[in-house]
Amino acid sequence: MPPFSLVLKVFRPSRWLPGITVLWGIVMTLMGLVKTYPQLIGVRLCLGIAEAGLFPGVVYYLTLWYPRYMLQYRVGLFFGAATVAGAFSGLLAFGIGYMGGVGHLEGWSWIFIIEGLLTVVVGLIAFFVIVDFPSTATFLTPKERAYLVWRKKYDNSSVGEEEHFALRHVIAAFTDWQVYLQMLVYMSIIAPLYGITFFLPTIIKNFGYTTAISQLLTVPPYVIASIVLLIWAHYSDKFENRSVFIYAGLLLLLVGYSINISEASNGVKYFGTFLIVIGSYASFPGVVTWLGNNLAGQYKRAVGMALNIGFGNFSGAIAANIYREQDSPRFILGHGLELMFVGIGLVVVPILIVLYKRINDARDQASRQRIEQGGKLQFTIQELRDLGDRAPDFRYTL
């Protein structure tokens, strides 16, 4: 996945991102035509390859346009579209399911085909809509382009970010302690998110509803989650804080899964699914943005975020296999493992806050002492750029 993010600096984003979107849509369409399990596995592998470069690529692309405390709302708008898609997917599945037998295909085949073709159309339109970089945006005046470039370059450094590629940037990302702690936080959110996305209809069906009604009942949680997601993203940028909203999401997940693993009534458990969907979807943009805010240097940020998302998604693979039919209706194994991931996040987030705050306080104290003593930074401008987020003038976002 890291090469997919770095390739944005080589190829134009207006070609790369729409290109893999079209590829994704084609593969999705072909999934509706598979006849055997080996064919399904092969096509799903191809889908994963196409998917791997999209989300980290889009998030990294947004970091090239927006400063740190305007970023989460934009990531939220992008990911909020996925949340809205989750709401409509239930409606689409409900409607398309009645197409079973058309063209001698099952209803589930038509779901893949229709949604895949829609993805191809959107990807083709994107070729003509996406703008590459602020410096090449033709819809802006030269003065506006210069301002955007300046604002982004000096957003988190007094001397500007390092913009030239070197192998040390890749090594710096692989050896940065925060990447791995943030990966645990990412896993604590993405595992519940994948789990509830894949199995919400199954969980609701075990409340005693038909498959069609279960699909319809998946819609309200996603609608509410979309609203909460944008509200949290707005205030996270406004207060320049990520951890509070991430922790709030983890607490909602804790309560939601605790309700669903219990012997509560079906109505209460349905309420619990609202908490799970809101907690996972509304906090996810903050998880991605938090690491992006705290990695300085375009190439280190690209590699670090791709590592975080790429390896963190392994928890999503786990979540896709823990809801077994024999565990219904309480799904103790599935809900229990999701609670384990949530517990990891509840522990690691405070650790990150303490570590970030200690580093920020130490740098503040060193800066005050230097000012009081009338001293100057013992670094050249290029050395400060090379240090990136380890530079004495960089402050971590909490």
N, C-alpha and C positions, 0 to 999 in steps of 0.2 A: 503493500500500500504506500509506503513512503515514496517510491518512484512516481506513483500516480500524482502525488502532490507536487513534486519537483518538476514534473513535465509541464505544469502550467507556466513555469518560468522559461520554458523552451518553446512550446507551442502556444498559440494564441488561445486564451480562455474561450473566446467566441467560436472557436472550432472544436476544441477538446471537449468541453462540457456538453454542448449539444450532440457531439459525435457519440460519446458514450451513452447519452440518453437515448439516441436512436438505436444504438446497438442493444441496449437494455430492453427497449420495447420490442425489437425483433425477436430476441431470445424469449421474452415473456410470451409473445404470440405463439412461438413454436412449442412452448410448454403445453399449450392446449391441444397439440396434435400428437403428443407422445402416446404410444400404445403399450409399452412395456416398462417395467421398473428400471432396468438399466438405462433405457432412453431417458427416463425422468431424471435419474441421477446425473447423467451426462449434461443434459440441458440445464439442470439446476447449478451445476458447477460453472458452466459458461455464464449463467446469470450472476453468480457471485463475483466472477471476475469483472464483469461490466459494472456491477454495483459498487465494487470496492473503491473505484476511483471517483465516484460521484459525490457522496456526502462530504468526505474530507476535502475534496477539491473545491466544492462550493463554499464551505466554511473558510478555507484558506483564501479563496478569491474575495470573500467579504472583508477579511482582515486587510487586504490591500487597499480597500476603499474607505473603511471607517475607523476612526480612532477607538481607543479601548472602551470608552464609556458611551459609545453609540453603537457598539457591536452586538450586544445580546438581543436588543429589540429586532435587529435585522436578521440575526440567526433565528430568532423566535418567529418572525414572519415566514421564513423559509420552512422551518420545521413545523410551524403551525399549519402549513398547507398539508403536511403529512398527517397531522392530527385530524384535520377536516376530511382528508381522504379516508382516514379510518372510520369516520362517521358515515361517509357516503358508501364505503365499501360494503357495509351491512345492507344498505338500501339496494345497491347494485346487485349484490349476491342474492338478495330476496327476489329481485325482478328477473335477473338473468337465469336464475335457477329454473324458471318455468320454460326456458328454451331447450331443455333436455329433449333430445330426439331430433331437433332441427339439424339437417345436414348429417344425420346419423352420428351426432356427437352428444356426449353427456353435458349436463348443465355446467359442471365445473370446468369443462373444456372451453365453453363459451366465455366464462369469466376471464380466463387467461387471454383468450383471443381478443376480446373487446377491449380490455384494459391495456393489453400490449399495443394494439393499434392506436389507441388514444395517446399512449406514451410516445409512439413514433411521430404522430402529428405534432405534439408539443415540442419534441426535439427538433423537428424540421423548422418550426416557427422560430425557435430559439436561435438558429443560425443567423437570423436577420435582426434579432432584438438585443442580444447580449453585447455589451461594450467591453473591450479588453481591460484597459487600465485608465486611471484618472488622467494620466499624461497624454492619452490618445483619444479621450472622449470628445468627439466632434460636436456633441450637443451642448458642450460648455464653451464659454469664451476663453481665450488664452489666460486672462486674469483669474478666472474661476479654476481653471486647470492648475495653474501655478499655486493657488491657495490650497487646493486639496492635496497636492503633492507635499507642500510645506507642512500642512497640518498633520498629515499622517507620518511624515518622516520624523518630526520632532515631538510626537505624541508622548512617548515614554522615555525619551533620552534628550538631554540638553545639546548633544552633538550630532544627533541623527542616527538612524539605524544603519548597520552594515548591509549593503545591498549586493555585494559581489560574492559569487559562490567560491567556497573553498572546502576541502574535505574536513577541515576542523569543525565546520558548522554541523556536519552530520555526526561527527564523533561527540561534539558537545551535547547534541540532543540525546544520543544513546547513553551518555554518562551523567545526565542531569537527574538528580534524586527526585525532583518534583514530578518528572514525567511518570515515574513508576508509582508514586503515591496517588497522583491524579488518575492513573490507570485503575487503581482499586476503587476510587470514587466513581469513575465512569462505569465500571462493572457493576457496582451496587445499584446503579440506576438502569443500565441497559438490560440487565437480566430480567428484572420485573417488567420492563417495557416490552421486551420480546415475548415474555411469557404471557402477559395479558393480551397482547396483540394477536398471538397465535391461537390462544385457547379461551378467549372471552366467550365466543358463541358456545363452545363446549361446556364451559362452566355454567353459563346461564341455562343451557338446555337441561343440565342435570338438576335444575330447580323444578323441572317437570313441564317445561314449555316445549312446543314443537320446534323443529329446526327453523321454520320460517319466522315464527314469533321471536325465537332466540336471536336471529339476525337483526330484526328490528329493534330489539332491546339493547343491542350494542351501540346504537346511535347516540342516545342521550349522554352517556359518559364522555364520549369524544367531543361532543358539542360544548359541554361545560369545561372540559380540559382545554379546549382551544381558547376559550375566553380567559381562563385563569393564566394560561401560558403567556398571553400578550400582556396581561396586567403585571405579572411577576417580572417579565422582561423589561417593561417600562420602568418600574420602580428599582429594579436591580441596576440599570444604567443610571438612573437619577441619583441613587444613594451610593453609587460606585462600590457595590458590594455584591458578591456572588454567593458566598458561603451560607448566609442566612436563609436564602431562598432554596438552596440545595438541601439544607438540613430540614427545612419545613417540608419539602417533598419527601424526604426519607421518613419523617415522622408520620406523614399521611400513609405512606406505604406500610409502615409498621402496623398502624391501626387497621388498615384495609385488609392486609393478609391475615392478621390475627383474628379478625372477624370471620373471614372465609375459611379458616382452618378449624374454627370452633363449631359447635353444634347449634349455632344461632338459626333463627328462622330464615326462610328464603328471601323475604323482603329485606331483612337486615343485611344479609349477605350481598344482595343486589346493591344496597347502599355502599357496602364495602368495596364493590368493584368500582364505584365512582371515585372513591379515595385512591384506589390503586392507579386508575387511569390518569387522574389529575396529578398525583404525586410523581409518577414516572414521566409523563409527557411534559408537564409544566416546568419541571426542574432540569430536563435534559439540555435545553439550550444553555443554561447556566454552567453546566458541567463542561461542555465543549468550550464555551467562551472563557471560563476561568483559566484554563491552561493557556489558551491563546493570548490572554492578557498578560500572562506572567513569563512568556518566552519572548525575548528580544532578539531581533535579527530575522530577516525574512526567511532565510533558508533553515535556520535552526527551528523557527516556528513551524515551517512546513513539515519538516521531518518529525518534530516532536508531537505535533497534533496527529499526524498520520500514524505514528506508533501508538499513541493513546487510543485512537479510534480502532485501529486495526487489531491490536492484541486484545483490547477491551471487548471487542465483539465476540471473542471466544465465549464469554459468559452468555451471550445471546444464543450461541450454538447449544450450550448446556440447557438453557431455558426451553429450547425447542424440543427437548427429549425427556422432560421430567414429569409431564402430565400424562400418566398412563391410564388407559381405560379401566384397568382393574382397581385403580385407586379412587374411582368416582363413588359417591358424589362429593366427598370431603377433600380429596386430592391432598392428603396429608404430606406425602413425599414432595410433591410439586410446591405447595405453599410453604412447606418447611424449608426447602432449599432456597426459595425466594427470600424468606425471612433471614436466612444465613447471609445472603448477599447484602440485604438491607443493613444487617448488624455490622458488617464490615464497613459500610459507608458511615454509619453512626459513630464508629470509632475513629476512622481515618480523617474525616472532615475536621474535627477539633484538633487533631495532631497537625494537620496542614496549617490551620489558623495560627496555632502557637508558633510553629516554625517560621511562617511568613512574618508574623508580628515581631518576633525576636530579631530577625534579620533587618526589617524596616527600622526598628528602634535603634539597633546598633549603628546603622548607617546614618540615622538622624543625629545620634549623639556624636559620631565622628564628624559630621558636617558642622555641628554647632561648635565643637572644639576647634575645628580648623578656622572657622570664622572668627572666634574669639581670639585666636592666636595670630590672626592676620595671615594665615598660610594659604597656599593654593594647592589644587589637586596635583598630585605627583604623577599624572598620566598625560600623555599626549591625546589629541582628539582621536587619532586612529586607534590608540590603545583602548580608549573608552568604548569606541564602536565595537572593537573586537571582543571586549568583555561582555557586551550585551546586557542581559539581566543580572550579571554578576558585577556590573559597574557600580561605584559608590553613589551615583545619582539616580539609580533605578529603584523604584519602590514597587513591591509586590501588591497586587490587589487581593484583598481578603474576601 
